[in-house]
């Protein structure tokens, strides 16, 4: 049988079956995502300026994922019982409150509290967004729809990063921190009001006594296990990446920010197109390809000696993850029906959060106790092992659920 050519795939267009729902989700997420890029970039640097060591910086990330692990299974069940819209609204407002807390954080404990609030908001917002997207996307455009949502978040974070550096570079990170995050808090309120006005409920909920249980197939179990492990592998690099680059390449945060731009534009432009590939060729091939290539890039990062080479490698790594992420999210919807998806995405997100809760602590310890390159090699080994596990043990469902 001849394999269809990739060039024959039509350009990604926004799914019409979603009517106004997915565009509303995308615009709300675009606004609320403004601080995401700059926060992940400068939080370790800001923490270090406040006197935090590598393990404490790792804790900034672990406490965020702790809230996800604790709350997302509960919120997932509530989504199926009470509907999606209230939790999406609560997530938007919670992010605004978290940004306000960041604005007034000038000690390590203040950052930890802000990260906990952000974790609560994340548990509500992204579960609701995933369930709404699955509710409003047919099986043949599901990967593409999740890609559109991912693109909106990335586009918002790119804009927010430019705004952030436009303020932090002339003012300095300590002086510019408070006004920057006050601004992000105001935008969070705007996003909340926008969604309140335009977002309609996509699933009003099902009484608990009428809900069907999730079927624990081998594919579902394998997906959750791989998500735990890869969540830990990905998260172990977050607290050490910027410190590593400052110690090995440059301390100029503007140069480091420019090196991330090609990867950011990959996330901003390609997930919907790559999600369309997952709709056409299946979820498994895209997941394996993305994970395998990402493992290779992790092995190469410690040997880099220029920001240009790093930018190219980061862009390639982003391409890998952007291919696998929509496919993985769509697979969750393929395996579950409409009255199960809140619980399913709750378990899926809990699995990712469980791994990510321990990953930063492991990464900080490896970096501090074993060597600067150790977290990158550990990440590569884990991703390669997971790609092999998916290749040999993951079976896609023969039919994809429409409801």
C-alpha positions in Angstrom: 0.0 0.0 0.0 1.4 3.4 -0.9 1.9 5.8 1.9 0.2 9.2 1.3 2.5 12.1 0.7 2.9 14.7 3.4 2.7 17.4 0.8 -0.9 16.3 0.0 -2.2 17.3 3.4 -4.2 20.5 3.1 -3.1 23.6 5.1 -4.3 23.7 8.6 -7.6 25.5 9.0 -9.5 26.1 12.1 -12.2 23.4 12.6 -15.6 24.6 11.6 -17.4 22.1 13.8 -16.4 24.0 16.9 -18.5 27.1 15.9 -17.4 29.9 18.2 -16.3 27.7 21.2 -12.7 26.8 20.2 -12.0 30.4 18.9 -13.2 31.7 22.3 -11.0 29.2 24.1 -8.0 30.2 22.0 -8.4 33.9 22.6 -8.8 33.5 26.3 -5.8 31.2 26.5 -3.8 33.7 24.3 -4.3 36.4 26.9 -3.8 34.3 30.0 -0.6 32.9 28.5 1.3 36.2 28.3 3.4 35.5 31.5 4.2 31.9 30.7 7.3 32.3 28.6 9.0 35.0 30.7 8.1 33.3 34.0 9.7 30.0 33.0 12.7 31.9 31.7 13.4 34.3 34.6 12.0 32.4 37.6 15.2 30.5 38.2 17.2 33.7 37.7 15.0 35.7 40.0 15.1 33.0 42.6 18.9 32.9 42.4 19.0 36.7 42.8 16.9 36.3 46.0 19.4 33.8 47.4 17.7 30.5 46.5 20.0 27.5 45.8 19.5 24.9 43.0 17.4 22.6 45.2 15.1 25.5 46.3 14.8 26.6 42.7 13.7 23.0 41.9 11.1 23.3 44.6 9.6 26.3 42.8 8.7 23.9 40.1 7.9 20.9 42.2 5.3 22.7 44.4 3.5 23.8 41.2 3.1 20.2 40.1 2.2 19.1 43.6 -1.0 21.1 43.3 -1.7 19.5 40.0 -1.2 16.0 41.3 -3.5 16.7 44.3 -6.3 18.6 42.5 -6.6 17.4 38.9 -8.2 14.0 39.6 -10.8 15.7 41.8 -11.4 18.5 39.3 -11.6 16.1 36.4 -14.4 14.2 38.1 -16.1 17.5 38.8 -15.9 18.5 35.2 -18.0 15.4 34.2 -20.5 16.0 37.0 -20.9 19.8 36.9 -19.8 20.9 33.4 -16.7 22.6 31.9 -17.4 26.3 31.9 -17.2 27.0 35.7 -13.8 25.5 36.0 -12.4 27.3 32.9 -13.6 30.6 34.4 -12.1 29.7 37.8 -8.8 28.9 36.1 -8.6 32.2 34.3 -9.4 34.2 37.5 -6.9 32.0 39.5 -4.1 32.8 37.1 -4.9 36.6 37.6 -4.6 36.1 41.4 -1.4 34.1 41.0 0.2 36.9 38.9 -0.8 39.4 41.6 1.0 37.2 44.2 4.1 37.0 42.0 4.1 40.8 41.8 4.5 41.0 45.6 6.9 38.1 46.0 10.3 39.3 47.2 11.3 36.2 49.2 11.6 32.5 48.5 8.4 31.7 50.5 6.4 34.3 48.5 7.4 32.6 45.3 6.3 29.2 46.7 2.9 30.6 47.6 2.5 32.2 44.2 3.5 28.9 42.5 0.9 27.1 44.6 -1.8 29.5 43.5 -0.7 29.1 39.9 -0.9 25.3 40.3 -4.5 25.5 41.5 -5.4 27.8 38.5 -3.6 25.4 36.1 -5.5 22.4 37.5 -8.8 24.1 36.7 -8.0 25.9 33.4 -6.2 23.3 31.4 -8.4 20.3 32.3 -11.5 22.4 31.3 -9.7 23.5 28.1 -8.8 19.9 27.1 -12.3 18.6 27.8 -14.0 21.5 25.9 -11.7 21.0 22.9 -12.4 17.2 22.9 -16.2 17.9 23.2 -16.2 20.3 20.2 -13.8 18.4 17.9 -14.7 15.5 15.7 -12.4 12.5 15.7 -11.0 13.5 12.3 -9.8 16.9 13.5 -9.0 16.3 17.1 -5.2 16.5 16.8 -5.5 19.6 14.8 -7.8 21.2 17.3 -5.5 20.5 20.2 -2.7 22.0 18.1 -4.6 25.2 17.6 -5.0 25.6 21.4 -1.3 24.9 21.9 -0.5 27.5 19.2 -2.6 30.2 20.9 -0.9 29.6 24.3 2.5 29.9 22.6 1.7 33.0 20.7 0.5 34.6 23.9 3.7 33.6 25.7 5.9 35.0 22.9 4.2 38.3 23.0 4.4 38.4 26.8 8.1 37.5 26.7 8.8 40.5 24.4 6.8 42.7 26.8 8.6 41.2 29.8 12.1 41.7 28.4 11.2 45.2 27.2 10.6 46.0 30.8 13.2 43.9 32.6 16.2 44.7 30.5 16.1 48.5 31.1 14.9 48.3 34.7 16.7 45.1 35.9 15.0 42.0 37.1 14.5 43.1 40.7 13.1 46.5 39.9 11.0 45.4 36.9 9.5 42.3 38.5 6.6 44.0 40.4 5.2 46.2 37.6 5.5 43.4 35.1 3.5 40.9 37.0 0.9 43.6 38.0 0.4 44.1 34.3 0.0 40.4 33.7 -2.6 40.3 36.6 -4.7 43.0 34.8 -4.6 41.0 31.5 -5.8 37.9 33.5 -8.8 39.8 34.6 -9.5 40.9 31.0 -9.3 37.3 29.9 -11.7 36.2 32.6 -14.3 38.9 31.6 -13.9 37.9 27.9 -14.6 34.2 28.6 -17.5 35.1 30.9 -19.1 37.0 28.1 -18.6 34.6 25.1 -17.9 31.0 26.3 -20.9 28.7 26.4 -21.1 25.4 28.2 -20.2 22.4 26.0 -21.2 19.6 28.4 -23.6 20.4 31.3 -22.5 17.4 33.3 -23.8 14.0 34.1 -25.0 12.8 37.5 -22.4 10.6 39.1 -24.8 7.6 39.2 -25.1 7.7 35.4 -21.5 8.1 34.5 -19.7 5.3 32.7 -16.4 4.1 34.2 -13.2 4.6 32.3 -12.1 1.3 30.7 -8.5 0.5 31.9 -7.2 -1.0 28.6 -3.6 -1.8 28.0 -3.2 1.3 25.8 -4.7 3.6 28.5 -2.5 2.1 31.2 0.6 2.4 29.0 -0.2 6.0 28.1 -0.4 7.0 31.8 2.8 5.2 32.7 4.7 6.8 29.9 3.2 10.2 30.8 4.5 9.9 34.4 8.1 9.0 33.3 8.3 11.6 30.5 6.8 14.2 32.8 9.7 13.7 35.2 12.3 13.7 32.4 11.0 16.9 30.9 10.7 18.7 34.3 14.1 17.8 35.5 15.6 20.3 33.0 13.4 23.3 33.9 15.2 24.5 37.0 18.8 23.9 35.7 18.6 24.9 32.0 19.0 28.7 32.4 21.6 28.2 35.1 23.5 25.8 32.9 23.5 28.2 29.9 24.6 31.1 32.0 27.5 29.2 33.4 28.5 27.6 30.1 27.7 30.1 27.4 26.6 33.6 28.5 25.1 35.5 31.4 23.4 37.9 29.0 19.6 37.1 29.4 18.9 39.0 26.2 21.1 36.7 24.1 19.6 33.7 25.8 16.1 34.9 25.1 17.0 35.4 21.4 18.2 31.8 21.3 14.8 30.6 22.3 12.9 32.5 19.6 13.2 29.8 16.8 11.8 27.2 19.1 9.0 29.6 20.3 8.0 30.2 16.7 7.9 26.5 16.0 5.4 26.2 18.9 3.5 29.2 17.7 3.0 28.1 14.1 3.2 24.3 13.7 1.3 22.3 16.3 -2.0 22.5 14.4 -0.3 21.3 11.2 1.5 18.5 13.0 -1.7 17.6 14.8 -3.3 17.2 11.4 -0.6 14.6 10.6 -1.7 12.7 13.7 -5.3 12.8 12.5 -4.3 11.3 9.2 -1.5 8.9 10.0 -2.4 8.0 13.6 -1.3 9.1 17.1 1.4 6.5 17.7 3.8 7.3 14.9 3.9 11.0 15.8 4.4 10.3 19.5 7.3 7.9 18.9 9.0 10.1 16.3 8.7 13.2 18.5 10.0 11.4 21.6 12.9 9.7 19.8 14.1 12.9 18.3 13.8 14.8 21.5 16.0 12.2 23.2 18.7 12.8 20.7 18.6 16.6 21.2 19.0 16.1 25.0 22.2 14.1 24.5 23.6 16.9 22.3 22.9 19.9 24.4 25.8 19.5 26.9 28.4 19.5 24.1 27.2 22.8 22.5 29.6 25.7 22.5 27.6 28.5 20.8 24.2 30.1 21.1 23.6 29.7 17.4 23.9 25.9 17.6 21.7 25.9 20.7 19.0 27.9 18.9 19.0 25.3 16.0 18.8 22.4 18.4 16.1 24.0 20.5 14.0 24.6 17.4 14.4 21.0 16.4 13.5 19.8 19.9 10.4 22.0 19.8 9.4 20.5 16.5 9.6 17.0 18.1 7.5 18.0 21.0 5.0 19.9 18.9 4.5 16.7 16.8 3.9 14.4 19.8 1.9 16.7 22.1 -1.4 17.1 20.0 -1.3 13.4 19.1 -1.0 12.4 22.8 -3.8 14.7 23.9 -6.0 13.5 21.1 -5.4 9.9 22.0 -6.9 10.5 25.5 -10.1 11.7 23.8 -10.0 8.7 21.4 -10.0 6.3 24.3 -12.9 7.9 26.3 -16.5 9.2 25.8 -18.0 12.6 26.5 -19.0 11.8 30.1 -15.6 10.3 31.0 -13.3 13.0 29.5 -13.0 15.2 32.6 -11.9 12.2 34.7 -9.7 10.9 31.8 -7.9 14.2 31.4 -7.7 14.5 35.2 -5.8 11.2 35.4 -3.7 12.0 32.4 -2.7 15.4 33.8 -2.2 13.9 37.3 0.3 11.4 35.7 2.2 14.2 34.0 2.2 16.3 37.2 3.3 13.3 39.4 6.4 12.9 37.2 7.0 16.6 37.0 6.7 17.1 40.8 9.8 14.9 41.4 11.6 15.8 38.1 12.9 19.3 39.2 14.2 18.0 42.5 16.0 15.1 40.7 17.4 17.6 38.1 18.6 20.0 40.7 20.3 17.2 42.6 22.0 15.7 39.5 23.2 19.1 38.5 24.6 20.0 41.9 25.9 16.5 42.9 26.8 14.6 39.8 27.6 17.2 37.1 26.2 19.9 34.8 25.6 17.5 32.0 23.9 14.7 34.1 20.3 16.0 33.9 20.5 16.2 30.1 21.9 12.7 29.7 19.3 11.3 32.2 16.5 13.0 30.2 17.7 11.5 26.9 17.9 8.0 28.3 14.4 8.2 29.8 12.9 9.5 26.5 14.6 6.9 24.4 13.4 4.1 26.7 9.8 5.5 26.6 9.9 5.7 22.8 10.8 2.0 22.7 8.1 1.1 25.1 5.5 2.9 22.9 6.8 1.2 19.8 6.5 -2.3 21.2 3.5 -2.1 23.6 1.1 0.8 22.6 -1.9 -0.1 20.5 -4.1 2.6 19.1 -7.9 2.0 19.3 -9.3 0.7 16.0 -12.1 3.3 16.2 -12.0 6.8 17.6 -14.9 7.9 19.7 -17.0 10.7 18.2 -18.8 11.7 21.3 
